[in-house]
Amino acid sequence: MNKQGHIPTILMFVIALVLCVTSLVSFASYGEVVSVDSKKISNAITKAEFLQDYILKNTEISGRESIISEGELRDNFKKITEKRNIEIEGAGNFFGKVRNDEFEFRREGERYFLIIKGLFVVSENGNNKIKREFDVFMEFDGNGRLLNSA
């Protein structure tokens, strides 16, 4: 009997087995790479959200204190904001805009309006970099309570 026909069949089985093992190893190692990159991106997004929330809260508190304080609104806001300035990496241009008078703070009747346009925060984690741009619009009542924020 001729047994040479069984060698290619056995060889096909061995090659198929090697390809399956290689595919499984590839899938297993790919998942680790994705989870590490995903975590870095998630951390960068979380940091950007924190920085934006920090600026918004800082603006709200400084605006409230400016309304309650005696004196000119813009000057009070600048002084209070400068006192609250904590150097946080990635906090963007908020303190620079306030320092350079690139904001609007006005009173209309019993309402106060604070507007700062063109703010940004930057968050970096490894090779991932996120720049988030936003504007601030806040409306306060005569007691310094925040009525509206966008």
Buried (B, 14 or more C-beta within 10 A) or exposed (E): EEEEEEEEEEEEEEEEEEEEEEEEEEEEEEEEEEEEEEEBBEBBBEBBBBBBEBBBEBBBBBBBBBBEBEEEBBEBBBBBBEEEBEEBEBBBBBBEBBBEEEBEBEEEEEEBBBBBEEBBBBBBBEEBEBEBEBEBEBBBEEEBEBEEBE
